[in-house]
Amino acid sequence: MTKVLIVEDEEKIARFIELELVHEGYEVDRAPDGRIGIEKALSNTYDLILLDILLPQLNGLEVLRRIRREKDTPTIMLTARDSVMDKVAGLDAGADDYLTKPFAIEELLARIRVALKHKETKESTSQTTTPLPSKNSFEIKGVTLDVDRREVCVANHSIELTNREFEVLHTLMEHAGVVMNRERIASEALGYEFVGDTNNVDVHIARLRSKIDDRYNIKLISTIRGVGYVIREA
């Protein structure tokens, strides 16, 4: 049974999420503050962590940083803060996804399914030994994305991306020349069944630009004001 840890200090919210997850067939454990969350996360094996940012004693960002030193458990951050910079901070700390309160339980369940699916894909990929040269790859403006090996290289330098950053870049490169709105990117790249806060797409784009465009002085991802994003081959 899939085991989920909820780190949330608001009892009503934590209990509501717990009941919904149990109803969906998940095994659930709870922690009311950051310190207990760290203890549970490091001493037990969970398939997923739901982590609030505004926690007593230790905030969620610091909790996640400490967990990431020892474990790579998929983590979705829950918070009332919805600015792009807040989301970037969460992703920088190691979060796999970011959901703004208040949220529909259907969207949370969809995000959980996506995170677990990415976990399975990552584990399956890590078990592959000596991969054959991939034919499933894209190269645009000196940026190479290998789908099978899940690698991105710029000027022969490997770029470390999160699963979601990789999927967003893959989607844009696969549809090079096509202007894609945020809803379509969220659907195709992130797998969201219920597209709520499409600002998450902006966050991933900002991180990709920081890691590729800015670092290597490449104009890879273009913004089409009022529409979305595009990668052009020339």
N, CA, C and O of each residue as an XYZ file, in Angstrom:
936
protein
N       0.840     -1.197      0.000
C       0.000      0.000      0.000
C       0.872      1.243      0.000
O       1.862      1.311      0.729
N       0.509      2.227     -0.815
C       1.261      3.470     -0.904
C       1.146      4.258      0.401
O       0.045      4.488      0.902
N       2.288      4.666      0.941
C       2.315      5.320      2.241
C       2.664      6.800      2.102
O       3.665      7.154      1.479
N       1.831      7.658      2.687
C       1.990      9.114      2.564
C       2.153      9.737      3.950
O       1.431      9.389      4.885
N       3.104     10.658      4.072
C       3.290     11.425      5.300
C       2.752     12.834      5.088
O       3.144     13.515      4.140
N       1.855     13.272      5.969
C       1.321     14.628      5.927
C       1.970     15.425      7.056
O       1.813     15.086      8.229
N       2.701     16.486      6.701
C       3.307     17.364      7.708
C       2.536     18.674      7.660
O       2.785     19.518      6.799
N       1.611     18.839      8.573
C       0.676     19.962      8.566
C       0.247     20.259      9.994
O      -0.198     19.361     10.709
N       0.381     21.539     10.424
C       0.053     21.894     11.801
C      -1.421     22.221     12.004
O      -1.898     22.221     13.139
N      -2.150     22.500     10.929
C      -3.579     22.793     11.070
C      -4.364     21.483     11.096
O      -4.476     20.783     10.089
N      -4.900     21.174     12.264
C      -5.546     19.882     12.494
C      -6.676     19.609     11.511
O      -6.777     18.499     10.987
N      -7.526     20.596     11.250
C      -8.670     20.373     10.371
C      -8.227     20.023      8.957
O      -8.785     19.125      8.326
N      -7.215     20.745      8.461
C      -6.724     20.481      7.115
C      -6.064     19.108      7.041
O      -6.310     18.336      6.114
N      -5.218     18.816      8.036
C      -4.515     17.532      8.053
C      -5.502     16.366      8.117
O      -5.336     15.363      7.422
N      -6.522     16.505      8.952
C      -7.504     15.431      9.104
C      -8.329     15.262      7.832
O      -8.631     14.139      7.430
N      -8.687     16.366      7.207
C      -9.459     16.302      5.963
C      -8.674     15.576      4.875
O      -9.205     14.695      4.199
N      -7.393     15.957      4.711
C      -6.565     15.311      3.693
C      -6.385     13.830      4.021
O      -6.445     12.977      3.136
N      -6.165     13.536      5.304
C      -5.979     12.140      5.716
C      -7.193     11.293      5.352
O      -7.045     10.205      4.794
N      -8.389     11.780      5.662
C      -9.604     11.017      5.370
C      -9.767     10.773      3.873
O     -10.156      9.685      3.449
N      -9.468     11.791      3.085
C      -9.594     11.637      1.633
C      -8.588     10.633      1.090
O      -8.918      9.829      0.218
N      -7.365     10.674      1.601
C      -6.339      9.750      1.124
C      -6.636      8.317      1.544
O      -6.440      7.381      0.769
N      -7.104      8.156      2.759
C      -7.475      6.814      3.223
C      -8.611      6.267      2.368
O      -8.616      5.091      2.002
N      -9.566      7.127      2.056
C     -10.682      6.723      1.188
C     -10.178      6.265     -0.181
O     -10.767      5.376     -0.795
N      -9.087      6.874     -0.659
C      -8.517      6.526     -1.966
C      -7.592      5.313     -1.890
O      -7.056      4.874     -2.907
N      -7.405      4.774     -0.686
C      -6.606      3.563     -0.552
C      -5.171      3.765     -0.123
O      -4.370      2.833     -0.179
N      -4.832      4.978      0.309
C      -3.476      5.244      0.770
C      -3.357      4.969      2.269
O      -4.328      5.096      3.015
N      -2.160      4.593      2.690
C      -1.845      4.518      4.114
C      -1.265      5.861      4.517
O      -0.381      6.375      3.831
N      -1.740      6.444      5.615
C      -1.379      7.823      5.949
C      -0.775      7.918      7.347
O      -1.248      7.285      8.291
N       0.276      8.720      7.456
C       0.878      9.066      8.732
C       0.894     10.588      8.811
O       0.923     11.262      7.781
N       0.876     11.134     10.026
C       0.823     12.587     10.173
C       1.872     13.088     11.149
O       2.275     12.386     12.076
N       2.313     14.348     10.911
C       3.224     15.031     11.825
C       2.721     16.457     11.994
O       2.443     17.127     10.999
N       2.596     16.944     13.249
C       2.010     18.272     13.493
C       2.999     19.434     13.404
O       2.582     20.592     13.438
N       4.289     19.154     13.291
C       5.259     20.237     13.168
C       6.488     19.750     12.411
O       6.607     18.569     12.086
N       7.403     20.684     12.136
C       8.553     20.372     11.310
C       9.511     19.368     11.911
O       9.994     18.478     11.211
N       9.796     19.495     13.197
C      10.753     18.584     13.826
C      10.243     17.141     13.814
O      10.985     16.211     13.496
N       8.982     16.970     14.160
C       8.415     15.624     14.128
C       8.361     15.113     12.684
O       8.562     13.926     12.429
N       8.087     16.025     11.745
C       8.074     15.642     10.340
C       9.410     15.087      9.891
O       9.465     14.073      9.195
N      10.495     15.752     10.288
C      11.833     15.286      9.927
C      12.099     13.915     10.538
O      12.593     13.012      9.863
N      11.769     13.763     11.818
C      11.993     12.489     12.504
C      11.267     11.346     11.807
O      11.841     10.281     11.577
N      10.003     11.576     11.474
C       9.220     10.534     10.814
C       9.756     10.240      9.411
O       9.887      9.082      9.016
N      10.063     11.303      8.668
C      10.521     11.126      7.286
C      11.824     10.354      7.210
O      12.024      9.565      6.287
N      12.720     10.573      8.175
C      14.027      9.936      8.142
C      14.043      8.555      8.781
O      14.922      7.745      8.487
N      13.083      8.283      9.647
C      13.075      6.988     10.343
C      12.094      5.987      9.731
O      12.059      4.822     10.130
N      11.297      6.448      8.758
C      10.333      5.567      8.089
C      10.493      5.683      6.574
O      11.173      6.580      6.073
N       9.862      4.771      5.865
C       9.886      4.814      4.408
C       8.514      5.231      3.895
O       7.522      4.533      4.107
N       8.468      6.376      3.217
C       7.218      6.881      2.642
C       7.363      6.976      1.128
O       8.458      7.178      0.603
N       6.250      6.827      0.447
C       6.247      6.975     -1.003
C       6.086      8.435     -1.409
O       6.461      8.827     -2.514
N       5.518      9.242     -0.495
C       5.250     10.644     -0.800
C       5.102     11.430      0.492
O       4.626     10.906      1.500
N       5.517     12.700      0.453
C       5.333     13.603      1.590
C       4.528     14.815      1.140
O       4.835     15.424      0.115
N       3.501     15.165      1.907
C       2.759     16.417      1.718
C       3.226     17.348      2.824
O       3.026     17.065      4.005
N       3.845     18.456      2.448
C       4.536     19.294      3.416
C       4.070     20.741      3.358
O       4.211     21.413      2.336
N       3.510     21.213      4.477
C       3.112     22.617      4.569
C       4.356     23.480      4.775
O       5.318     23.032      5.399
N       4.350     24.700      4.265
C       5.507     25.580      4.436
C       5.476     26.282      5.783
O       6.494     26.335      6.473
N       4.316     26.827      6.174
C       4.236     27.616      7.404
C       3.994     26.704      8.600
O       2.865     26.550      9.065
N       5.080     26.100      9.092
C       5.012     25.177     10.222
C       5.647     25.793     11.462
O       6.544     26.628     11.347
N       5.190     25.388     12.655
C       5.847     25.864     13.877
C       7.215     25.216     14.043
O       7.456     24.129     13.519
N       8.086     25.860     14.750
C       9.443     25.412     15.066
C      10.374     25.481     13.856
O      11.351     26.229     13.879
N      10.093     24.725     12.816
C      10.889     24.768     11.591
C       9.945     24.931     10.415
O       8.950     24.212     10.321
N      10.237     25.867      9.510
C       9.348     26.012      8.363
C       9.576     24.884      7.362
O      10.586     24.182      7.407
N       8.623     24.731      6.470
C       8.658     23.610      5.543
C       9.879     23.588      4.640
O      10.362     22.511      4.290
N      10.392     24.759      4.253
C      11.577     24.802      3.401
C      12.786     24.192      4.101
O      13.529     23.414      3.504
N      12.979     24.547      5.369
C      14.101     23.995      6.122
C      13.893     22.502      6.388
O      14.844     21.721      6.357
N      12.655     22.118      6.646
C      12.344     20.697      6.841
C      12.743     19.899      5.603
O      13.376     18.848      5.706
N      12.366     20.406      4.437
C      12.667     19.695      3.195
C      14.167     19.643      2.936
O      14.681     18.612      2.502
N      14.871     20.732      3.195
C      16.324     20.732      2.995
C      16.990     19.645      3.834
O      17.897     18.960      3.361
N      16.545     19.489      5.067
C      17.147     18.487      5.953
C      16.794     17.067      5.499
O      17.624     16.160      5.568
N      15.567     16.889      5.040
C      15.178     15.566      4.535
C      15.993     15.223      3.293
O      16.433     14.084      3.130
N      16.195     16.207      2.420
C      16.903     15.975      1.162
C      18.373     15.586      1.356
O      18.987     15.022      0.451
N      18.933     15.880      2.516
C      20.313     15.478      2.776
C      20.448     13.962      2.846
O      21.526     13.417      2.609
N      19.349     13.285      3.172
C      19.407     11.836      3.344
C      18.436     11.069      2.458
O      18.693      9.913      2.121
N      17.326     11.690      2.075
C      16.322     10.964      1.304
C      15.793     11.800      0.149
O      15.819     13.030      0.181
N      15.313     11.099     -0.872
C      14.791     11.757     -2.070
C      13.300     11.468     -2.234
O      12.808     11.347     -3.356
N      12.591     11.359     -1.128
C      11.158     11.058     -1.169
C      10.398     12.160     -1.908
O      10.558     13.333     -1.568
N       9.580     11.826     -2.903
C       8.796     12.843     -3.613
C       8.001     13.698     -2.633
O       7.371     13.174     -1.714
N       8.031     15.012     -2.830
C       7.396     15.918     -1.877
C       6.591     16.987     -2.598
O       7.080     17.643     -3.517
N       5.347     17.148     -2.162
C       4.486     18.212     -2.658
C       4.317     19.232     -1.539
O       3.886     18.879     -0.441
N       4.650     20.489     -1.806
C       4.519     21.525     -0.792
C       3.138     22.158     -0.864
O       2.617     22.416     -1.949
N       2.549     22.405      0.304
C       1.229     23.010      0.419
C       1.378     24.344      1.140
O       1.960     24.402      2.223
N       0.856     25.415      0.548
C       1.040     26.717      1.178
C       0.028     27.728      0.677
O      -0.543     27.586     -0.404
N      -0.179     28.753      1.489
C      -1.058     29.848      1.091
C      -0.302     30.885      0.283
O      -0.916     31.784     -0.292
N       1.024     30.778      0.229
C       1.835     31.720     -0.537
C       1.824     31.309     -2.004
O       2.126     30.165     -2.341
N       1.470     32.259     -2.877
C       1.302     31.875     -4.275
C       2.158     32.662     -5.255
O       1.913     32.616     -6.460
N       3.164     33.389     -4.758
C       4.013     34.137     -5.685
C       4.985     33.193     -6.378
O       5.320     32.131     -5.855
N       5.431     33.597     -7.563
C       6.383     32.770     -8.306
C       7.657     32.569     -7.504
O       8.208     31.469     -7.506
N       8.144     33.602     -6.815
C       9.383     33.486     -6.051
C       9.245     32.508     -4.896
O      10.194     31.794     -4.572
N       8.070     32.466     -4.271
C       7.845     31.496     -3.202
C       7.919     30.081     -3.761
O       8.476     29.184     -3.129
N       7.355     29.889     -4.947
C       7.375     28.566     -5.565
C       8.781     28.177     -5.995
O       9.176     27.017     -5.872
N       9.538     29.150     -6.501
C      10.925     28.881     -6.872
C      11.716     28.460     -5.635
O      12.533     27.542     -5.703
N      11.474     29.130     -4.504
C      12.165     28.780     -3.258
C      11.844     27.347     -2.860
O      12.724     26.615     -2.406
N      10.590     26.943     -3.029
C      10.203     25.577     -2.704
C      10.882     24.561     -3.598
O      11.347     23.524     -3.127
N      10.942     24.855     -4.887
C      11.597     23.945     -5.828
C      13.097     23.901     -5.577
O      13.712     22.841     -5.686
N      13.692     25.044     -5.241
C      15.120     25.080     -4.929
C      15.431     24.234     -3.699
O      16.505     23.640     -3.602
N      14.491     24.182     -2.764
C      14.697     23.383     -1.551
C      14.570     21.895     -1.834
O      14.960     21.064     -1.014
N      14.019     21.560     -3.008
C      13.923     20.150     -3.375
C      12.523     19.625     -3.569
O      12.332     18.418     -3.717
N      11.522     20.518     -3.573
C      10.139     20.066     -3.758
C       9.920     19.567     -5.183
O      10.515     20.081     -6.130
N       9.061     18.563     -5.323
C       8.712     18.040     -6.640
C       7.525     18.788     -7.230
O       7.372     18.856     -8.449
N       6.691     19.346     -6.368
C       5.526     20.087     -6.833
C       5.104     21.050     -5.739
O       5.604     20.999     -4.615
N       4.169     21.936     -6.089
C       3.796     23.046     -5.209
C       2.320     23.335     -5.441
O       1.917     23.655     -6.559
N       1.515     23.223     -4.393
C       0.074     23.433     -4.524
C      -0.364     24.531     -3.555
O      -0.066     24.483     -2.362
N      -1.078     25.522     -4.096
C      -1.487     26.678     -3.305
C      -2.847     26.446     -2.643
O      -3.793     25.980     -3.278
N      -2.922     26.780     -1.356
C      -4.190     26.723     -0.625
C      -5.015     27.960     -0.948
O      -4.445     29.025     -1.183
N      -6.343     27.853     -0.966
C      -7.114     26.612     -0.864
C      -7.088     25.859     -2.194
O      -6.967     26.470     -3.256
N      -7.199     24.555     -2.133
C      -7.170     23.749     -3.343
C      -8.306     22.734     -3.304
O      -8.804     22.368     -2.239
N      -8.701     22.291     -4.490
C      -9.706     21.236     -4.578
C      -9.031     19.909     -4.306
O      -7.923     19.666     -4.786
N      -9.682     19.048     -3.543
C      -9.077     17.756     -3.207
C      -8.802     16.945     -4.469
O      -7.867     16.146     -4.507
N      -9.630     17.156     -5.515
C      -9.403     16.433     -6.772
C      -8.059     16.814     -7.386
O      -7.369     15.973     -7.961
N      -7.694     18.094     -7.258
C      -6.415     18.521     -7.811
C      -5.258     17.937     -7.008
O      -4.256     17.513     -7.583
N      -5.391     17.914     -5.695
C      -4.343     17.316     -4.867
C      -4.162     15.848     -5.216
O      -3.031     15.381     -5.355
N      -5.256     15.118     -5.359
C      -5.169     13.698     -5.703
C      -4.503     13.506     -7.063
O      -3.724     12.572     -7.253
N      -4.816     14.399     -8.010
C      -4.192     14.315     -9.332
C      -2.689     14.560     -9.230
O      -1.900     13.859     -9.863
N      -2.296     15.553     -8.435
C      -0.866     15.863     -8.274
C      -0.140     14.678     -7.622
O       0.989     14.352     -7.990
N      -0.800     14.043     -6.658
C      -0.208     12.883     -5.990
C       0.019     11.752     -6.984
O       1.078     11.124     -6.991
N      -0.982     11.498     -7.824
C      -0.833     10.424     -8.823
C       0.321     10.709     -9.774
O       1.084      9.811    -10.130
N       0.441     11.974    -10.183
C       1.530     12.350    -11.091
C       2.885     12.167    -10.407
O       3.811     11.623    -11.009
N       3.008     12.615     -9.156
C       4.267     12.492     -8.425
C       4.670     11.028     -8.258
O       5.842     10.681     -8.403
N       3.706     10.185     -7.958
C       3.993      8.759     -7.786
C       4.377      8.108     -9.111
O       5.234      7.225     -9.155
N       3.736      8.552    -10.185
C       4.078      8.024    -11.510
C       5.503      8.416    -11.883
O       6.248      7.601    -12.426
N       5.887      9.665    -11.592
C       7.253     10.102    -11.871
C       8.249      9.310    -11.026
O       9.345      8.992    -11.486
N       7.869      8.996     -9.801
C       8.743      8.200     -8.930
C       8.983      6.823     -9.540
O      10.111      6.331     -9.545
N       7.930      6.206    -10.050
C       8.062      4.892    -10.671
C       8.956      4.971    -11.910
O       9.789      4.093    -12.135
N       8.780      6.025    -12.712
C       9.600      6.203    -13.913
C      11.067      6.371    -13.554
O      11.942      5.794    -14.200
N      11.332      7.161    -12.524
C      12.707      7.406    -12.095
C      13.347      6.131    -11.593
O      14.501      5.852    -11.917
N      12.619      5.348    -10.806
C      13.154      4.098    -10.281
C      13.418      3.106    -11.401
O      14.419      2.389    -11.380
N      12.517      3.063    -12.384
C      12.682      2.159    -13.514
C      13.910      2.541    -14.335
O      14.662      1.676    -14.784
N      14.106      3.851    -14.528
C      15.252      4.327    -15.300
C      16.555      4.033    -14.587
O      17.545      3.670    -15.223
N      16.565      4.188    -13.258
C      17.796      3.989    -12.490
C      18.228      2.535    -12.471
O      19.391      2.242    -12.194
N      17.307      1.608    -12.764
C      17.632      0.191    -12.769
C      18.197     -0.267    -14.106
O      18.666     -1.399    -14.229
N      18.155      0.611    -15.113
C      18.667      0.268    -16.433
C      20.190      0.305    -16.428
O      20.783      1.259    -15.923
N      20.826     -0.712    -16.981
C      22.274     -0.761    -17.002
C      22.802     -0.581    -18.422
O      22.234     -1.104    -19.381
N      23.881      0.156    -18.536
C      24.550      0.412    -19.811
C      23.566      0.664    -20.951
O      23.432     -0.187    -21.829
N      22.883      1.791    -20.968
C      21.890      2.069    -21.997
C      22.503      2.163    -23.385
O      23.637      2.619    -23.540
N      21.761      1.737    -24.381
C      22.183      1.850    -25.765
C      22.033      3.299    -26.211
O      21.251      4.051    -25.629
N      22.771      3.691    -27.231
C      22.606      5.060    -27.741
C      21.150      5.345    -28.069
O      20.484      4.535    -28.713
N      20.660      6.480    -27.632
C      19.250      6.798    -27.807
C      18.975      7.409    -29.168
O      19.750      8.224    -29.668
N      17.869      7.008    -29.754
C      17.407      7.617    -30.997
C      16.262      8.590    -30.720
O      15.781      9.280    -31.619
N      15.838      8.630    -29.457
C      14.720      9.477    -29.068
C      15.265     10.726    -28.383
O      15.222     10.847    -27.158
N      15.777     11.653    -29.192
C      16.388     12.840    -28.616
C      16.097     14.056    -29.488
O      15.684     13.936    -30.642
N      16.326     15.241    -28.897
C      16.103     16.511    -29.588
C      17.330     17.393    -29.390
O      17.966     17.355    -28.337
N      17.656     18.182    -30.401
C      18.754     19.136    -30.274
C      18.356     20.460    -30.919
O      18.082     20.529    -32.117
N      18.330     21.500    -30.105
C      17.958     22.828    -30.573
C      18.888     23.845    -29.923
O      19.029     23.886    -28.701
N      19.516     24.661    -30.755
C      20.390     25.745    -30.286
C      21.476     25.248    -29.328
O      21.820     25.923    -28.357
N      22.005     24.066    -29.617
C      23.081     23.525    -28.798
C      22.618     22.812    -27.546
O      23.439     22.325    -26.768
N      21.307     22.745    -27.340
C      20.741     22.043    -26.189
C      20.245     20.674    -26.654
O      19.406     20.586    -27.550
N      20.762     19.611    -26.044
C      20.377     18.251    -26.405
C      19.586     17.624    -25.268
O      20.021     17.634    -24.116
N      18.427     17.082    -25.597
C      17.587     16.399    -24.622
C      17.412     14.950    -25.065
O      16.879     14.687    -26.143
N      17.861     14.015    -24.236
C      17.756     12.586    -24.511
C      16.623     12.023    -23.652
O      16.733     11.945    -22.428
N      15.539     11.636    -24.312
C      14.348     11.177    -23.593
C      14.602      9.870    -22.866
O      14.222      9.722    -21.705
N      15.244      8.919    -23.539
C      15.447      7.600    -22.943
C      16.370      7.642    -21.734
O      16.122      6.968    -20.734
N      17.418      8.418    -21.824
C      18.365      8.518    -20.704
C      17.988      9.620    -19.720
O      18.581      9.748    -18.649
N      16.993     10.409    -20.105
C      16.545     11.525    -19.280
C      17.723     12.436    -18.931
O      17.968     12.760    -17.769
N      18.436     12.831    -19.976
C      19.594     13.704    -19.836
C      19.426     14.960    -20.698
O      18.859     14.917    -21.790
N      19.928     16.059    -20.180
C      19.961     17.303    -20.941
C      21.393     17.818    -20.898
O      21.991     17.927    -19.828
N      21.940     18.136    -22.074
C      23.314     18.617    -22.150
C      23.368     19.920    -22.947
O      22.640     20.103    -23.923
N      24.249     20.817    -22.505
C      24.530     22.050    -23.228
C      26.040     22.162    -23.354
O      26.753     22.175    -22.350
N      26.524     22.243    -24.576
C      27.970     22.344    -24.824
C      28.725     21.237    -24.088
O      29.756     21.475    -23.460
N      28.183     20.019    -24.184
C      28.784     18.826    -23.567
C      28.780     18.854    -22.045
O      29.456     18.045    -21.409
N      28.026     19.773    -21.457
C      27.873     19.818    -20.004
C      26.479     19.297    -19.635
O      25.475     19.753    -20.181
N      26.430     18.350    -18.717
C      25.154     17.800    -18.284
C      24.452     18.787    -17.349
O      25.067     19.345    -16.440
N      23.155     18.991    -17.589
C      22.359     19.914    -16.778
C      21.441     19.111    -15.860
O      20.682     18.261    -16.324
N      21.513     19.379    -14.578
C      20.676     18.660    -13.613
C      19.300     19.325    -13.534
O      19.179     20.483    -13.135
N      18.270     18.576    -13.918
C      16.900     19.072    -13.883
C      16.043     18.175    -13.004
O      16.313     16.982    -12.867
N      15.008     18.759    -12.409
C      14.025     17.947    -11.714
C      13.169     17.220    -12.757
O      13.220     17.546    -13.943
N      12.390     16.245    -12.313
C      11.521     15.513    -13.236
C      10.594     16.457    -13.986
O      10.415     16.321    -15.196
N      10.006     17.408    -13.280
C       9.043     18.300    -13.913
C       9.713     19.301    -14.847
O       9.164     19.633    -15.897
N      10.882     19.778    -14.475
C      11.622     20.655    -15.382
C      11.952     19.911    -16.672
O      11.838     20.462    -17.767
N      12.363     18.653    -16.528
C      12.682     17.847    -17.714
C      11.453     17.687    -18.605
O      11.548     17.829    -19.824
N      10.305     17.394    -18.004
C       9.093     17.166    -18.792
C       8.625     18.443    -19.494
O       8.154     18.395    -20.630
N       8.756     19.580    -18.814
C       8.377     20.848    -19.449
C       9.286     21.130    -20.641
O       8.809     21.497    -21.715
N      10.585     20.960    -20.457
C      11.522     21.189    -21.556
C      11.278     20.204    -22.700
O      11.308     20.582    -23.871
N      11.039     18.946    -22.353
C      10.753     17.927    -23.369
C       9.530     18.314    -24.196
O       9.553     18.217    -25.423
N       8.479     18.745    -23.539
C       7.247     19.120    -24.235
C       7.482     20.279    -25.188
O       7.023     20.247    -26.330
N       8.195     21.306    -24.729
C       8.451     22.471    -25.574
C       9.361     22.118    -26.753
O       9.154     22.611    -27.862
N      10.362     21.274    -26.523
C      11.268     20.890    -27.613
C      10.577     19.967    -28.612
O      10.814     20.048    -29.817
N       9.728     19.100    -28.099
C       8.996     18.188    -28.982
C       8.048     18.958    -29.902
O       7.793     18.547    -31.034
N       7.530     20.080    -29.397
C       6.611     20.910    -30.176
C       7.303     22.212    -30.599
O       6.688     23.278    -30.601
N       8.564     22.111    -30.949
C       9.330     23.305    -31.336
C       8.622     24.072    -32.443
O       8.171     23.499    -33.435
N       8.537     25.389    -32.247
C       7.869     26.240    -33.219
C       6.401     26.460    -32.938
O       5.765     27.316    -33.553
N       5.853     25.678    -31.998
C       4.436     25.789    -31.643
C       4.309     26.576    -30.339
O       4.915     26.216    -29.329
N       3.526     27.641    -30.366
C       3.286     28.406    -29.141
C       2.294     27.624    -28.273
O       1.185     27.315    -28.710
N       2.703     27.310    -27.046
C       1.883     26.491    -26.158
C       1.422     27.325    -24.962
O       2.237     27.981    -24.313
N       0.128     27.302    -24.671
C      -0.349     28.028    -23.499
C      -0.057     27.221    -22.238
O       0.311     26.048    -22.310
N      -0.225     27.856    -21.096
C       0.128     27.231    -19.830
C      -0.718     25.990    -19.552
O      -0.214     25.005    -19.012
N      -1.997     26.031    -19.915
C      -2.879     24.892    -19.671
C      -2.403     23.666    -20.435
O      -2.411     22.559    -19.898
N      -1.991     23.854    -21.677
C      -1.531     22.718    -22.477
C      -0.211     22.163    -21.941
O      -0.011     20.949    -21.895
N       0.689     23.066    -21.537
C       1.957     22.608    -20.966
C       1.709     21.820    -19.690
O       2.307     20.764    -19.482
N       0.815     22.336    -18.822
C       0.503     21.644    -17.578
C      -0.077     20.270    -17.855
O       0.245     19.304    -17.164
N      -0.933     20.181    -18.865
C      -1.576     18.916    -19.197
C      -0.589     17.914    -19.795
O      -0.542     16.758    -19.374
N       0.197     18.359    -20.774
C       1.079     17.434    -21.485
C       2.373     17.142    -20.728
O       2.855     16.009    -20.738
N       2.934     18.151    -20.079
C       4.216     17.965    -19.409
C       4.078     17.486    -17.972
O       4.816     16.608    -17.527
N       3.129     18.069    -17.253
C       2.985     17.758    -15.834
C       1.928     16.710    -15.562
O       1.883     16.136    -14.474
N       1.074     16.453    -16.544
C       0.086     15.392    -16.395
C      -1.068     15.740    -15.490
O      -1.749     14.843    -14.993
N      -1.312     17.035    -15.258
C      -2.393     17.429    -14.371
C      -3.744     17.141    -15.006
O      -4.037     17.599    -16.111
N      -4.554     16.380    -14.298
C      -5.903     16.097    -14.775
C      -6.824     17.277    -14.499
O      -7.806     17.498    -15.207
N      -6.490     18.025    -13.463
C      -7.293     19.204    -13.104
C      -6.336     20.385    -13.054
O      -5.605     20.550    -12.077
N      -6.334     21.195    -14.082
C      -5.404     22.314    -14.159
C      -5.954     23.470    -13.344
O      -6.949     24.091    -13.719
N      -5.302     23.752    -12.232
C      -5.765     24.836    -11.378
C      -4.815     26.010    -11.482
O      -5.060     26.948    -12.239
N      -3.723     25.961    -10.719
C      -2.771     27.057    -10.663
C      -1.704     26.874    -11.739
O      -0.705     26.191    -11.512
N      -1.908     27.474    -12.897
C      -0.943     27.330    -13.985
C       0.309     28.168    -13.748
O       1.231     28.125    -14.562
N       0.368     28.931    -12.651
C       1.597     29.643    -12.316
C       2.737     28.661    -12.063
O       3.906     29.036    -12.153
N       2.410     27.408    -11.748
C       3.458     26.404    -11.575
C       4.273     26.256    -12.848
O       5.478     26.013    -12.788
N       3.632     26.398    -13.993
C       4.348     26.335    -15.267
C       5.369     27.470    -15.333
O       6.506     27.255    -15.751
N       4.969     28.681    -14.922
C       5.887     29.818    -14.913
C       7.107     29.544    -14.033
O       8.225     29.939    -14.362
N       6.877     28.871    -12.926
C       7.972     28.552    -12.013
C       8.984     27.627    -12.689
O      10.190     27.861    -12.612
N       8.492     26.579    -13.348
C       9.394     25.649    -14.019
C      10.131     26.330    -15.170
O      11.308     26.052    -15.404
N       9.449     27.218    -15.888
C      10.100     27.959    -16.969
C      11.214     28.845    -16.393
O      12.304     28.924    -16.958
N      10.934     29.500    -15.278
C      11.941     30.361    -14.645
C      13.166     29.549    -14.241
O      14.298     30.003    -14.404
N      12.938     28.356    -13.718
C      14.070     27.503    -13.308
C      14.861     27.023    -14.524
O      16.090     26.972    -14.481
N      14.167     26.673    -15.602
C      14.860     26.242    -16.816
C      15.707     27.376    -17.397
O      16.837     27.158    -17.835
N      15.155     28.570    -17.394
C      15.920     29.715    -17.907
C      17.143     29.977    -17.051
O      18.202     30.331    -17.571
N      17.010     29.809    -15.759
C      18.137     30.021    -14.864
C      19.237     28.996    -15.121
O      20.422     29.325    -15.081
N      18.841     27.760    -15.382
C      19.820     26.684    -15.552
C      20.404     26.610    -16.958
O      21.519     26.123    -17.140
N      19.648     27.096    -17.968
C      20.097     26.963    -19.357
C      20.315     28.317    -20.019
O      21.440     28.669    -20.373
N      19.227     29.078    -20.185
C      19.318     30.347    -20.913
C      20.345     31.293    -20.286
O      21.254     31.773    -20.964
N      20.191     31.554    -18.991
C      21.057     32.523    -18.322
C      22.485     32.000    -18.177
O      23.443     32.740    -18.402
N      22.629     30.739    -17.804
C      23.954     30.183    -17.529
C      24.798     30.071    -18.790
O      26.012     30.272    -18.752
N      24.147     29.746    -19.916
C      24.910     29.533    -21.155
C      24.635     30.599    -22.215
O      25.020     30.459    -23.376
N      23.965     31.658    -21.792
C      23.688     32.783    -22.694
C      22.993     32.311    -23.975
O      23.390     32.663    -25.086
N      21.952     31.509    -23.788
C      21.171     30.977    -24.906
C      19.741     31.494    -24.786
O      19.154     31.462    -23.705
N      19.190     31.964    -25.883
C      17.779     32.374    -25.886
C      16.969     31.170    -26.362
O      16.614     31.069    -27.537
N      16.684     30.259    -25.430
C      16.017     29.008    -25.798
C      14.502     29.129    -25.698
O      13.789     28.816    -26.651
N      14.010     29.580    -24.556
C      12.573     29.633    -24.310
C      12.079     31.070    -24.442
O      12.541     31.963    -23.732
N      11.145     31.282    -25.349
C      10.589     32.619    -25.570
C       9.195     32.728    -24.970
O       8.414     31.778    -25.021
N       8.890     33.880    -24.407
C       7.563     34.161    -23.878
C       6.730     34.865    -24.933
O       7.174     35.848    -25.525
N       5.526     34.367    -25.170
C       4.582     35.037    -26.056
C       3.539     35.677    -25.154
O       2.663     35.001    -24.615
N       3.645     36.977    -25.002
C       2.819     37.686    -24.021
C       1.325     37.413    -24.221
O       0.795     37.530    -25.326
N       0.676     37.050    -23.135
C      -0.755     36.784    -23.162
C      -1.132     35.423    -23.701
O      -2.311     35.070    -23.743
N      -0.120     34.643    -24.120
C      -0.421     33.317    -24.680
C       0.300     32.217    -23.923
O      -0.336     31.388    -23.273
N       1.631     32.203    -24.004
C       2.370     31.128    -23.348
C       3.836     31.152    -23.719
O       4.476     32.203    -23.682
N       4.376     29.978    -24.082
C       5.807     29.850    -24.342
C       6.058     29.063    -25.618
O       5.204     28.315    -26.094
N       7.271     29.257    -26.163
C       7.651     28.534    -27.380
C       9.170     28.395    -27.439
O       9.903     29.268    -26.974
N       9.625     27.299    -28.009
C      11.031     27.128    -28.359
C      11.103     27.097    -29.883
O      10.474     26.258    -30.529
N      11.870     28.012    -30.442
C      12.014     28.069    -31.896
C      13.373     27.492    -32.286
O      14.366     27.678    -31.583
N      13.399     26.793    -33.410
C      14.635     26.138    -33.829
C      15.649     27.120    -34.394
O      16.836     26.803    -34.476
N      15.199     28.303    -34.783
C      16.144     29.284    -35.320
C      15.819     30.667    -34.764
O      16.498     31.640    -35.092
